Amino acid sequence: MLAYTGKRLVSLVPILIVVAVVVFFVMHLTPGDPAAVMLGTEASQADIAQLRHQLGLDEPVLAQFVDWLGGVARGDLGTSIFMKMPVSQAIAEHVGPTLSLSILAQLVAAVLALPLGILAAKKRGTATDQMVMGVSLLGISLPSFLLGLFLMLVFAVELRWFPVSGYKPLADGFLEHLRYLVLPALALGSMQAALIARMTRASMLEVLNQGYIEIARAKGLREISVVFKHALRNAFIPIVTVVGQSFALLIGGATVTETVFNIPGLGQLIVNAVERRDYEVIQGVVLVIAALYVVLNLIVDLLYGLIDPRIRHKR
């Protein structure tokens, strides 16, 4: 297991290098000049040229990339042009809200999806199955920001159970922290719950049709034991895969929801950076999100061996 983990960690390096190359050159080929944005529309060309020289933007793109990649290798993601602070510090200040929101949204998705997916598989072809699949289809089709606005209208504006928008850090109290995250987490988690529920149903149906399930029932085992001990465990690998991928998508895809609920997370940080053409911040945030994505995939891959010992022995 340790040897396999080491190989996978080494294999992450070229992936991150490719991501860095793509992000850097796409950003620098995108129209827009950070110097012109900083100085405004009334700035002269001489002033813009002077600021570009101060920021190092007049150097060849390849030279800029080599300098930036060398800094990344040393753990330096650069300095924000607009915020005048290290990009790593800006990310550290904004990653907490995004992680809290993503974790809570993933918990919401798992709590809703797993029981509904198992129930739909057990009641295959019945009205219950059709209702669960219909609700899951609605969850996939409904954009998270639209659901967020609806939840905000009902539970924040009308009922006043939760705040309309904003964010409170964990230091202000756990319950107060949750109050500000419940509505955006429900909005984000609903789509992921729909995907996980459909995958759970499909995976459970495949396992429930296997012969060993019939043998377990013939032995007189209780149905709850057959479903959870024998069927769910063998159906869990594809479910773990989609859960891991959905969590990675939540971290990288909460931009619109964070904007709607005014949550100062990575999504809001990268939106502001795009508007300002703050190259260093965009490159740093995307690289960090990509690193989190591949690390989560590695964790999911390692979980396979814990769920199914046969996979661990093959390694």
SERO-4910 file (N, C-alpha, C, O; in steps of 0.05 Angstrom, whole numbers):
BEGIN
 pado doro    nc1    nc2    nc3   cac1   cac2   cac3    cc1    cc2    cc3    oc1    oc2    oc3
  Met    A     16    -24      0      0      0      0     17     25      0     11     45    -14
  Leu    A     39     25     15     57     49     17     70     54    -10     73     76    -19
  Ala    A     79     32    -23     92     35    -49     72     46    -70     79     63    -86
  Tyr    A     47     36    -69     27     45    -87     21     75    -83     18     90   -102
  Thr    A     19     83    -57     14    111    -50     36    129    -60     31    150    -71
  Gly    A     61    120    -57     84    135    -66     83    139    -96     89    161   -106
  Lys    A     77    118   -111     75    120   -140     54    140   -149     58    155   -167
  Arg    A     31    139   -135      9    157   -142     16    186   -136      9    204   -151
  Leu    A     30    190   -114     39    218   -108     58    228   -128     57    252   -136
  Val    A     76    211   -137     95    220   -158     81    226   -184     88    244   -199
  Ser    A     60    210   -190     45    214   -215     29    240   -215     21    249   -236
  Leu    A     25    252   -191     10    277   -190     27    300   -201     16    320   -210
  Val    A     53    298   -199     71    320   -207     66    329   -236     62    352   -242
  Pro    A     68    310   -256     64    319   -284     36    329   -289     32    347   -305
  Ile    A     16    319   -274    -12    330   -278    -13    359   -269    -24    375   -284
  Leu    A     -1    365   -247     -1    393   -237     16    411   -255      9    435   -259
  Ile    A     37    400   -267     53    416   -286     37    423   -310     38    446   -320
  Val    A     22    404   -321      5    408   -344    -16    429   -338    -21    447   -354
  Val    A    -29    427   -314    -49    447   -306    -36    474   -304    -48    494   -313
  Ala    A    -12    476   -293      1    502   -290      7    515   -317      3    538   -321
  Val    A     16    498   -336     22    508   -363     -3    519   -377     -3    541   -388
  Val    A    -25    503   -375    -50    510   -389    -61    536   -376    -68    555   -391
  Val    A    -62    537   -350    -74    560   -336    -57    585   -342    -69    606   -348
  Phe    A    -31    583   -341    -14    607   -345    -18    618   -373    -23    642   -375
  Phe    A    -16    602   -393    -16    612   -420    -44    620   -429    -47    639   -445
  Val    A    -65    607   -419    -92    615   -425    -98    643   -413   -109    660   -426
  Met    A    -89    647   -389    -93    673   -376    -78    695   -391    -89    717   -394
  His    A    -54    690   -399    -38    711   -412    -45    715   -441    -38    735   -453
  Leu    A    -61    697   -453    -71    701   -480    -99    714   -480   -109    722   -501
  Thr    A   -111    716   -456   -137    728   -453   -134    759   -456   -117    771   -444
  Pro    A   -152    771   -472   -151    801   -474   -154    815   -448   -169    805   -430
  Gly    A   -140    837   -445   -142    852   -420   -114    857   -408    -97    839   -409
  Asp    A   -110    880   -397    -84    888   -386    -88    897   -357   -102    916   -352
  Pro    A    -76    882   -338    -78    890   -310    -69    919   -305    -81    932   -288
  Ala    A    -48    927   -318    -38    954   -314    -59    975   -322    -63    995   -308
  Ala    A    -72    971   -345    -93    989   -354   -117    989   -336   -129   1010   -331
  Val    A   -124    965   -325   -146    964   -306   -140    979   -280   -157    992   -270
  Met    A   -115    977   -271   -107    989   -246   -107   1020   -248   -115   1034   -230
  Leu    A    -98   1030   -271    -95   1059   -275   -120   1072   -284   -123   1097   -281
  Gly    A   -139   1057   -295   -164   1069   -304   -163   1078   -333   -142   1076   -346
  Thr    A   -185   1087   -343   -188   1094   -371   -174   1120   -378   -168   1124   -402
  Glu    A   -168   1137   -359   -156   1163   -365   -125   1162   -364   -112   1182   -369
  Ala    A   -114   1139   -359    -85   1136   -358    -72   1138   -386    -84   1129   -405
  Ser    A    -49   1150   -387    -35   1152   -413    -20   1126   -419    -16   1109   -401
  Gln    A    -12   1123   -444      2   1099   -452     29   1097   -438     39   1075   -432
  Ala    A     41   1120   -433     67   1120   -419     65   1110   -391     82   1095   -381
  Asp    A     43   1119   -377     39   1110   -350     34   1080   -349     44   1066   -332
  Ile    A     18   1070   -368     12   1041   -370     37   1026   -375     42   1005   -363
  Ala    A     54   1035   -394     79   1022   -400     97   1021   -376    111   1001   -371
  Gln    A     98   1043   -361    116   1044   -337    106   1024   -316    122   1010   -304
  Leu    A     80   1022   -312     69   1003   -292     73    974   -301     79    957   -285
  Arg    A     70    969   -327     75    942   -338    104    934   -333    109    911   -326
  His    A    122    953   -335    150    947   -330    155    941   -300    170    922   -294
  Gln    A    142    956   -283    145    952   -254    134    924   -246    145    911   -229
  Leu    A    112    916   -259    100    890   -253    113    867   -267    107    844   -262
  Gly    A    131    873   -286    144    851   -301    127    840   -323    133    818   -334
  Leu    A    106    855   -331     88    845   -352     99    850   -380     88    840   -399
  Asp    A    120    866   -382    131    871   -408    152    851   -416    163    852   -439
  Glu    A    158    832   -398    177    811   -405    164    790   -423    139    789   -424
  Pro    A    180    775   -438    168    753   -454    151    734   -437    158    728   -414
  Val    A    130    724   -449    111    707   -434    126    682   -424    121    674   -401
  Leu    A    144    671   -440    158    647   -431    176    653   -407    178    636   -389
  Ala    A    188    676   -407    205    684   -384    188    688   -359    196    680   -337
  Gln    A    164    700   -362    146    703   -340    137    675   -329    135    672   -305
  Phe    A    132    656   -347    124    630   -339    146    615   -323    140    603   -303
  Val    A    171    617   -333    193    604   -319    196    616   -291    201    601   -272
  Asp    A    195    642   -289    197    655   -262    175    646   -244    179    639   -221
  Trp    A    150    646   -254    127    638   -238    129    608   -229    124    602   -206
  Leu    A    136    591   -248    138    562   -242    161    557   -222    158    540   -204
  Gly    A    183    572   -224    204    569   -204    194    577   -176    201    564   -157
  Gly    A    179    599   -175    167    607   -149    148    586   -138    149    580   -114
  Val    A    132    574   -155    113    553   -146    129    529   -135    121    518   -115
  Ala    A    151    522   -148    167    500   -139    178    505   -111    184    487    -95
  Arg    A    182    531   -104    192    539    -78    169    544    -58    174    552    -35
  Gly    A    144    540    -67    121    546    -50    112    574    -51     95    582    -34
  Asp    A    122    590    -70    114    618    -73     95    620    -97    104    617   -120
  Leu    A     70    626    -92     50    629   -114     49    656   -126     32    662   -143
  Gly    A     67    674   -117     67    701   -128     54    721   -109     46    714    -87
  Thr    A     52    745   -119     39    767   -103     16    779   -119     18    784   -143
  Ser    A     -6    783   -106    -29    794   -119    -24    823   -128    -13    839   -112
  Ile    A    -30    829   -153    -25    855   -164    -42    876   -150    -33    899   -144
  Phe    A    -67    869   -143    -86    889   -132    -86    889   -102    -88    910    -89
  Met    A    -85    865    -89    -87    863    -60    -61    869    -46    -60    872    -22
  Lys    A    -39    869    -62    -12    874    -51     -5    855    -28      5    863     -8
  Met    A    -12    830    -32     -5    810    -11      2    784    -26     -6    780    -49
  Pro    A     17    766    -13     22    740    -25     -3    725    -32    -23    725    -17
  Val    A     -3    712    -55    -26    697    -64    -33    674    -44    -56    669    -39
  Ser    A    -12    662    -33    -17    640    -13    -32    651     11    -49    637     22
  Gln    A    -26    676     19    -41    688     42    -70    694     34    -88    689     51
  Ala    A    -74    704     10   -101    709      1   -118    683      0   -141    683      8
  Ile    A   -105    662    -10   -120    636    -11   -126    626     17   -147    616     22
  Ala    A   -106    628     35   -110    619     63   -133    634     76   -148    623     92
  Glu    A   -137    660     69   -158    676     81   -186    668     70   -206    673     83
  His    A   -186    657     46   -212    652     33   -219    622     31   -241    615     24
  Val    A   -200    604     37   -205    576     34   -223    565     56   -238    545     51
  Gly    A   -223    577     80   -240    567    102   -269    567     96   -282    546     99
  Pro    A   -281    590     86   -310    589     79   -317    569     58   -338    556     59
  Thr    A   -299    566     38   -305    547     16   -305    518     27   -322    502     20
  Leu    A   -285    511     43   -283    484     54   -307    479     73   -319    457     72
  Ser    A   -315    498     90   -338    494    107   -363    490     91   -379    472     97
  Leu    A   -367    506     71   -391    503     54   -391    477     39   -412    464     37
  Ser    A   -368    469     28   -366    444     13   -371    419     31   -385    401     23
  Ile    A   -359    419     54   -363    397     73   -392    394     81   -403    372     81
  Leu    A   -404    416     88   -433    415     96   -450    407     73   -469    392     76
  Ala    A   -445    418     49   -461    410     26   -457    381     19   -476    367     11
  Gln    A   -433    370     23   -428    342     18   -443    324     38   -454    303     31
  Leu    A   -444    333     63   -459    318     84   -489    318     77   -502    298     79
  Val    A   -499    341     69   -527    343     61   -533    324     38   -553    309     38
  Ala    A   -515    324     18   -519    306     -6   -518    277      2   -535    262     -7
  Ala    A   -499    269     19   -497    241     27   -521    232     43   -531    210     40
  Val    A   -529    249     62   -551    242     80   -577    239     64   -594    221     70
  Leu    A   -581    255     44   -605    253     27   -603    231      7   -622    216      2
  Ala    A   -580    228     -6   -577    211    -29   -576    181    -23   -590    165    -36
  Leu    A   -560    173     -3   -556    145      2   -582    130     10   -588    110     -2
  Pro    A   -598    140     29   -623    127     35   -642    126     12   -656    106      7
  Leu    A   -644    149     -3   -663    150    -25   -654    131    -48   -671    118    -60
  Gly    A   -628    130    -53   -618    112    -74   -623     82    -67   -631     67    -84
  Ile    A   -618     75    -42   -623     48    -33   -653     41    -34   -661     20    -42
  Leu    A   -670     60    -25   -699     56    -25   -709     52    -54   -725     35    -59
  Ala    A   -699     69    -72   -707     66   -100   -699     39   -112   -714     27   -128
  Ala    A   -675     29   -105   -667      3   -115   -684    -19   -103   -691    -38   -117
  Lys    A   -691    -17    -78   -707    -38    -65   -736    -38    -76   -748    -59    -78
  Lys    A   -746    -14    -84   -773    -11    -94   -773     -7   -124   -789      8   -135
  Arg    A   -756    -21   -138   -752    -17   -167   -779    -21   -181   -793    -41   -177
  Gly    A   -785     -2   -199   -809     -4   -215   -834      6   -202   -855      7   -215
  Thr    A   -833     13   -177   -857     21   -162   -859     52   -163   -842     66   -174
  Ala    A   -881     62   -152   -885     91   -151   -864    105   -135   -856    127   -141
  Thr    A   -854     91   -114   -832    102    -97   -807    106   -114   -794    127   -112
  Asp    A   -800     86   -130   -777     88   -147   -780    111   -167   -761    127   -171
  Gln    A   -803    113   -179   -807    135   -199   -807    162   -186   -797    181   -198
  Met    A   -817    164   -161   -817    190   -148   -788    198   -141   -781    221   -145
  Val    A   -772    179   -131   -744    186   -124   -729    194   -148   -714    213   -148
  Met    A   -732    179   -170   -718    186   -195   -728    213   -207   -712    228   -218
  Gly    A   -754    218   -204   -764    244   -213   -753    267   -197   -745    287   -209
  Val    A   -751    264   -171   -740    285   -154   -710    289   -160   -700    311   -161
  Ser    A   -696    267   -165   -668    269   -171   -663    282   -198   -644    297   -201
  Leu    A   -681    277   -217   -679    290   -243   -683    320   -240   -670    336   -253
  Leu    A   -702    327   -223   -707    356   -218   -682    368   -204   -675    391   -211
  Gly    A   -670    354   -186   -646    364   -172   -623    369   -191   -608    388   -188
  Ile    A   -620    351   -211   -599    354   -231   -604    378   -249   -586    393   -257
  Ser    A   -630    382   -256   -637    402   -276   -638    430   -264   -634    450   -278
  Leu    A   -644    432   -238   -647    459   -225   -620    470   -218   -606    459   -201
  Pro    A   -613    493   -229   -587    506   -222   -586    512   -192   -606    520   -180
  Ser    A   -562    509   -180   -559    513   -151   -565    542   -144   -576    547   -122
  Phe    A   -558    561   -161   -562    589   -153   -592    596   -153   -601    612   -138
  Leu    A   -607    583   -171   -636    588   -172   -650    576   -147   -667    589   -135
  Leu    A   -642    552   -140   -652    540   -115   -644    557    -91   -659    560    -72
  Gly    A   -619    567    -92   -610    584    -70   -627    609    -67   -634    617    -44
  Leu    A   -634    622    -89   -651    645    -88   -679    638    -77   -690    654    -61
  Phe    A   -690    615    -85   -716    606    -74   -714    601    -44   -732    609    -29
  Leu    A   -693    587    -35   -690    582     -7   -686    608      9   -697    611     31
  Met    A   -672    626     -3   -668    652     10   -694    667     13   -699    679     34
  Leu    A   -711    666     -7   -737    680     -6   -755    668     15   -768    682     30
  Val    A   -756    641     16   -774    627     34   -764    628     63   -778    637     81
  Phe    A   -740    618     68   -730    613     95   -716    637    107   -713    639    132
  Ala    A   -706    656     91   -692    679    101   -710    704    101   -711    719    121
  Val    A   -724    709     79   -740    734     77   -767    730     90   -775    747    105
  Glu    A   -781    708     83   -808    705     93   -809    694    122   -821    706    139
  Leu    A   -795    671    126   -796    659    153   -775    670    172   -778    668    196
  Arg    A   -754    681    161   -733    693    177   -720    673    196   -712    680    219
  Trp    A   -716    648    187   -703    628    203   -673    630    200   -658    623    219
  Phe    A   -664    639    177   -635    640    171   -628    668    160   -646    683    151
  Pro    A   -602    676    162   -594    701    150   -597    701    119   -595    679    107
  Val    A   -602    724    108   -605    726     79   -578    720     65   -578    705     45
  Ser    A   -557    731     75   -531    726     63   -509    733     83   -515    740    106
  Gly    A   -484    729     75   -462    735     93   -449    709    103   -456    687     95
  Tyr    A   -430    713    121   -414    691    131   -404    698    159   -395    720    164
  Lys    A   -405    678    177   -393    680    203   -372    658    206   -378    635    202
  Pro    A   -347    665    214   -327    645    217   -333    627    241   -349    634    259
  Leu    A   -319    604    242   -323    585    264   -316    597    291   -326    588    311
  Ala    A   -299    617    291   -291    629    316   -314    644    329   -313    649    354
  Asp    A   -334    651    314   -358    665    326   -378    646    338   -399    654    347
  Gly    A   -372    620    338   -390    600    349   -399    580    327   -405    588    305
  Phe    A   -401    555    335   -408    534    315   -436    538    304   -441    535    280
  Leu    A   -455    543    322   -483    546    313   -487    570    295   -501    569    275
  Glu    A   -474    592    302   -476    616    286   -462    611    259   -472    621    238
  His    A   -441    596    259   -427    589    234   -445    573    216   -447    577    192
  Leu    A   -460    554    228   -478    537    212   -502    553    202   -510    548    179
  Arg    A   -512    572    217   -536    587    209   -531    601    182   -549    602    165
  Tyr    A   -507    610    178   -500    624    153   -494    605    130   -493    614    106
  Leu    A   -490    580    136   -483    561    115   -505    541    107   -503    528     86
  Val    A   -526    540    123   -547    520    118   -560    524     90   -561    504     75
  Leu    A   -569    547     84   -582    552     58   -564    548     34   -572    534     15
  Pro    A   -540    560     34   -522    554     11   -514    525      9   -511    514    -13
  Ala    A   -511    511     32   -504    483     31   -527    466     19   -522    447      4
  Leu    A   -552    473     26   -575    459     14   -576    464    -16   -582    446    -31
  Ala    A   -571    489    -24   -572    495    -52   -550    480    -68   -555    470    -89
  Leu    A   -526    479    -56   -504    465    -69   -507    434    -68   -502    420    -87
  Gly    A   -516    425    -45   -517    396    -40   -539    382    -55   -538    358    -60
  Ser    A   -560    397    -64   -583    384    -77   -575    371   -103   -583    348   -109
  Met    A   -560    385   -119   -551    374   -145   -533    350   -141   -537    329   -155
  Gln    A   -515    351   -122   -497    329   -117   -513    305   -105   -507    282   -111
  Ala    A   -533    311    -89   -550    290    -78   -564    275   -100   -567    251    -99
  Ala    A   -574    289   -120   -588    277   -143   -569    258   -158   -577    236   -165
  Leu    A   -544    267   -162   -525    250   -177   -518    225   -160   -517    203   -171
  Ile    A   -513    229   -134   -505    206   -117   -529    187   -114   -524    162   -114
  Ala    A   -553    197   -112   -576    179   -110   -580    162   -134   -585    138   -132
  Arg    A   -576    173   -158   -579    157   -182   -557    136   -185   -562    114   -193
  Met    A   -532    144   -177   -510    124   -177   -515    102   -157   -509     79   -162
  Thr    A   -525    110   -133   -530     90   -112   -551     70   -122   -548     46   -118
  Arg    A   -572     80   -134   -593     62   -144   -582     43   -165   -587     19   -164
  Ala    A   -567     54   -185   -557     37   -206   -538     16   -195   -539     -8   -203
  Ser    A   -520     24   -177   -501      5   -165   -514    -16   -148   -507    -40   -149
  Met    A   -534     -8   -133   -549    -27   -116   -565    -47   -133   -566    -70   -126
  Leu    A   -577    -38   -154   -592    -56   -172   -574    -77   -184   -582   -101   -186
  Glu    A   -550    -69   -191   -531    -89   -203   -524   -110   -182   -521   -133   -189
  Val    A   -520   -102   -157   -512   -121   -136   -535   -138   -127   -532   -162   -122
  Leu    A   -559   -126   -125   -582   -141   -114   -590   -164   -133   -604   -182   -125
  Asn    A   -581   -163   -158   -588   -184   -177   -567   -207   -177   -570   -226   -192
  Gln    A   -547   -204   -161   -526   -225   -160   -536   -249   -144   -553   -247   -127
  Gly    A   -524   -272   -150   -532   -297   -138   -527   -298   -108   -543   -310    -93
  Tyr    A   -505   -286    -99   -498   -289    -70   -518   -274    -53   -521   -280    -29
  Ile    A   -533   -254    -64   -553   -241    -49   -577   -260    -44   -588   -260    -23
  Glu    A   -584   -275    -65   -605   -295    -61   -597   -316    -41   -614   -326    -26
  Ile    A   -572   -324    -42   -562   -344    -23   -564   -333      6   -572   -347     24
  Ala    A   -556   -307      9   -558   -295     36   -587   -294     46   -592   -299     70
  Arg    A   -606   -289     28   -634   -289     36   -643   -317     42   -659   -321     61
  Ala    A   -634   -337     26   -642   -364     31   -632   -375     58   -644   -393     70
  Lys    A   -610   -363     68   -600   -371     94   -616   -361    117   -612   -368    140
  Gly    A   -635   -343    111   -653   -332    131   -643   -307    144   -653   -298    165
  Leu    A   -623   -294    131   -613   -268    141   -635   -247    139   -651   -247    120
  Arg    A   -635   -229    158   -655   -207    157   -649   -189    133   -626   -186    124
  Glu    A   -671   -178    122   -668   -162     97   -649   -138    102   -634   -130     84
  Ile    A   -650   -125    125   -633   -102    131   -604   -111    130   -586    -95    122
  Ser    A   -598   -135    139   -571   -145    139   -562   -151    110   -539   -146    103
  Val    A   -580   -162     94   -574   -168     66   -568   -142     51   -549   -141     36
  Val    A   -584   -122     56   -581    -97     41   -556    -82     49   -540    -74     32
  Phe    A   -551    -78     75   -530    -61     84   -503    -76     87   -482    -64     82
  Lys    A   -504   -101     96   -478   -115    100   -468   -128     75   -444   -128     70
  His    A   -486   -139     59   -477   -153     35   -479   -137      9   -460   -135     -6
  Ala    A   -502   -125      5   -506   -110    -20   -492    -83    -21   -477    -77    -40
  Leu    A   -497    -67     -1   -486    -40     -1   -455    -40     -1   -443    -24    -14
  Arg    A   -443    -58     14   -414    -59     15   -402    -65    -12   -382    -53    -20
  Asn    A   -415    -83    -26   -404    -90    -53   -412    -70    -74   -400    -69    -95
  Ala    A   -431    -53    -68   -439    -32    -87   -425     -6    -81   -430     14    -95
  Phe    A   -408     -5    -61   -399     20    -51   -376     33    -67   -373     58    -66
  Ile    A   -362     18    -83   -339     29    -98   -348     51   -118   -337     73   -117
  Pro    A   -367     46   -136   -376     68   -153   -389     91   -137   -388    114   -146
  Ile    A   -402     85   -115   -414    106    -98   -392    124    -86   -394    148    -87
  Val    A   -370    112    -76   -348    127    -65   -335    144    -87   -327    167    -82
  Thr    A   -334    133   -111   -322    148   -134   -338    174   -139   -326    195   -141
  Val    A   -364    171   -141   -381    195   -148   -381    214   -124   -383    238   -128
  Val    A   -380    204    -99   -379    222    -76   -353    238    -76   -353    262    -71
  Gly    A   -331    225    -82   -305    239    -83   -305    260   -104   -295    282   -100
  Gln    A   -315    253   -128   -315    272   -150   -334    295   -144   -328    318   -151
  Ser    A   -357    289   -131   -376    311   -125   -364    330   -104   -369    354   -106
  Phe    A   -348    320    -85   -336    338    -66   -315    356    -79   -313    380    -73
  Ala    A   -300    345    -98   -281    361   -113   -295    382   -129   -285    405   -131
  Leu    A   -318    375   -141   -333    394   -156   -344    416   -139   -346    439   -147
  Leu    A   -352    409   -114   -363    429    -96   -341    450    -89   -347    474    -87
  Ile    A   -317    441    -84   -295    460    -77   -290    479   -101   -286    503    -97
  Gly    A   -289    468   -125   -283    484   -148   -306    498   -161   -303    517   -177
  Gly    A   -331    489   -154   -354    499   -169   -374    515   -152   -397    517   -160
  Ala    A   -365    525   -129   -384    540   -112   -384    570   -117   -394    585   -101
  Thr    A   -372    578   -140   -369    606   -146   -395    621   -146   -398    642   -133
  Val    A   -415    611   -161   -440    626   -164   -455    627   -138   -466    647   -130
  Thr    A   -456    604   -124   -470    603    -98   -457    621    -78   -471    635    -63
  Glu    A   -430    622    -77   -416    640    -59   -423    669    -66   -425    686    -48
  Thr    A   -425    675    -91   -432    703    -99   -460    710    -91   -465    732    -81
  Val    A   -479    691    -95   -507    696    -88   -510    701    -58   -525    719    -50
  Phe    A   -497    685    -42   -499    687    -13   -477    705      0   -475    706     24
  Asn    A   -461    718    -17   -440    736     -7   -422    722     13   -417    732     35
  Ile    A   -412    699      5   -393    684     22   -365    689     12   -359    684    -12
  Pro    A   -347    698     29   -320    706     20   -301    682     17   -281    679     31
  Gly    A   -308    664     -2   -292    640     -6   -275    643    -31   -270    664    -41
  Leu    A   -264    620    -40   -247    619    -63   -262    628    -88   -250    641   -106
  Gly    A   -288    622    -90   -303    630   -113   -304    660   -116   -300    671   -138
  Gln    A   -310    674    -94   -311    703    -95   -283    715   -101   -280    735   -115
  Leu    A   -262    702    -90   -235    711    -95   -228    709   -124   -217    728   -136
  Ile    A   -235    687   -137   -227    684   -165   -244    701   -184   -234    710   -204
  Val    A   -270    706   -177   -286    724   -193   -275    752   -192   -273    765   -213
  Asn    A   -267    762   -169   -255    788   -167   -229    789   -182   -222    810   -195
  Ala    A   -214    768   -181   -188    767   -195   -192    768   -225   -176    780   -239
  Val    A   -212    754   -235   -217    754   -264   -226    782   -273   -217    791   -294
  Glu    A   -242    795   -258   -251    822   -265   -228    842   -266   -228    860   -282
  Arg    A   -208    837   -248   -185    856   -247   -162    847   -264   -141    861   -265
  Arg    A   -164    823   -276   -141    811   -291   -117    807   -273    -94    812   -280
  Asp    A   -123    798   -248   -101    793   -229    -91    765   -234    -99    745   -222
  Tyr    A    -71    763   -253    -61    738   -262    -52    720   -240    -58    696   -239
  Glu    A    -36    731   -222    -23    715   -201    -44    700   -184    -41    677   -177
  Val    A    -66    715   -177    -86    703   -160   -101    681   -175   -106    659   -164
  Ile    A   -109    686   -200   -123    666   -216   -107    641   -219   -117    619   -215
  Gln    A    -81    644   -226    -64    621   -230    -61    605   -204    -62    581   -204
  Gly    A    -57    620   -182    -53    606   -156    -78    591   -147    -76    569   -138
  Val    A   -101    604   -149   -126    591   -140   -132    566   -157   -139    545   -146
  Val    A   -130    569   -183   -136    546   -201   -116    523   -195   -124    500   -195
  Leu    A    -91    530   -191    -71    509   -185    -77    495   -159    -75    471   -157
  Val    A    -85    510   -138    -92    498   -112   -117    481   -115   -117    459   -104
  Ile    A   -137    490   -130   -161    474   -134   -155    448   -149   -165    427   -142
  Ala    A   -137    450   -169   -129    426   -184   -114    407   -166   -118    382   -168
  Ala    A    -97    417   -149    -83    400   -130   -102    386   -111    -99    362   -105
  Leu    A   -122    401   -101   -142    388    -83   -157    367    -98   -163    346    -87
  Tyr    A   -163    372   -123   -178    353   -139   -163    326   -142   -174    305   -138
  Val    A   -137    328   -149   -122    303   -154   -117    289   -127   -116    265   -126
  Val    A   -113    305   -106   -109    292    -79   -135    277    -71   -133    255    -60
  Leu    A   -158    289    -75   -183    276    -69   -186    250    -85   -196    230    -75
  Asn    A   -179    251   -110   -180    227   -127   -161    205   -116   -168    182   -116
  Leu    A   -138    214   -106   -119    195    -94   -131    182    -69   -129    158    -65
  Ile    A   -144    199    -52   -157    188    -28   -178    168    -35   -180    147    -22
  Val    A   -195    175    -55   -216    156    -64   -204    130    -73   -214    108    -67
  Asp    A   -182    132    -89   -169    108    -99   -158     91    -76   -160     66    -78
  Leu    A   -148    103    -55   -138     88    -33   -160     75    -16   -157     54     -4
  Leu    A   -183     89    -16   -206     77     -2   -216     51    -15   -229     34     -2
  Tyr    A   -211     49    -41   -220     24    -55   -208      0    -41   -222    -21    -37
  Gly    A   -183      2    -33   -170    -21    -20   -182    -28      8   -181    -51     16
  Leu    A   -192     -7     21   -205    -12     47   -233    -24     44   -241    -41     60
  Ile    A   -246    -16     23   -273    -27     18   -272    -55      7   -287    -73     16
  Asp    A   -254    -60    -12   -252    -86    -25   -224    -96    -22   -206    -86    -37
  Pro    A   -218   -115     -4   -191   -125      0   -178   -137    -25   -154   -138    -28
  Arg    A   -195   -146    -44   -184   -158    -68   -168   -138    -84   -148   -145    -96
  Ile    A   -177   -113    -84   -163    -92    -98   -136    -87    -85   -116    -83    -99
  Arg    A   -135    -87    -58   -111    -82    -44    -90   -104    -49    -67    -99    -52
  His    A   -100   -129    -51    -81   -151    -56    -70   -150    -84    -47   -159    -89
  Lys    A    -85   -140   -104    -76   -138   -131    -53   -119   -134    -36   -122   -151
  Arg    A    -52    -99   -116    -31    -79   -117     -5    -90   -107     15    -76   -106
***
